[in-house]
Amino acid sequence: MSIYITGHKNPDTDSICSAIGYAALKGEGYAAGRLGELNPETQFVLNHFGVDAPTLLGNMAGQEIILVDHNEAAQSADGIEEAKILEIVDHHKIGGIKTSEPIMFCNMPLGCTATIVTMLYKHEHKMPEAKIAGVLCSAILSDTLAFRSPTCTETDKIIALQLAEIAGIADVEAYAKEMFVAGSELGSKTEKEILYLDFKKFESGNTTFGVGQVTSMSGEELQELKPRMQQYMEQSFAEHGADMLFLMLTDIMDESTDLIYCGEGAKEAVDKAFTSDAADRTYLKGCMSRKKQVVPQLTDALK
Ligand SMILES: [Mn+2]
């Protein structure tokens, strides 16, 4: 019987891929486990590299277990309090798990657990085989938003690029984009669901305005969405309870936002708020933050 290595419940790509990568390093007697269904992004990664999904684990009471990408009982397997934790490899805050004996506990403030797993390979003067390198690299790209997240360190980037080379990922940027597109489920959502994915209302003077934000790695996906959302916002305008509606279509790869809007006075507000040189005044290069780069400007313009 194998000792299972598992990430957290509601697993993300790092939780699944770090378990797979660490089980491959540990070798015979160890297997990767998971505590929930694979999300579409992770499914894409495993298909891409031809790697099997880890075993779905039940109650782990009385069993030996290794935790990756988490160290809190609330996020872990049912029965974890009665399980024997052998090791923990993680990059989160220390969350209160106690053990009765000393264990290998490797926690580092890096962007991804898969980075630490790769460091453990290096510690044994090894590197993962191609398909394992591929899933570990994918986890780093996922957790760091392809090196764009403020949590990403130089170490994450260096290791991801080393793994990419082993895995034969020629263009890391292009691969990350493909992975994020596969993982975003915008295609299956209604216009209303998309508008309310991340939507907040604000007030300035006597004007109530709503600003939604959709973030995507795919400029094409956003351009397809643009006319659909414009039409939906105009048709359903009355039901949103705002004088103006704005929707940020934020392209992570291009580091820009395309702003669509409707409501009386919205165009004037946009013209006043943003001094974009682009022919289309709603293309905002460098704009990715609603909180810092859109709401204060609109608030001022509407005063
Ligand atoms: Mn992680």
Residues whose N, C-alpha, C, O or C-beta is under 5 A from the ligand:
A	BS01	MN	D14 D69 C112 T113 D143
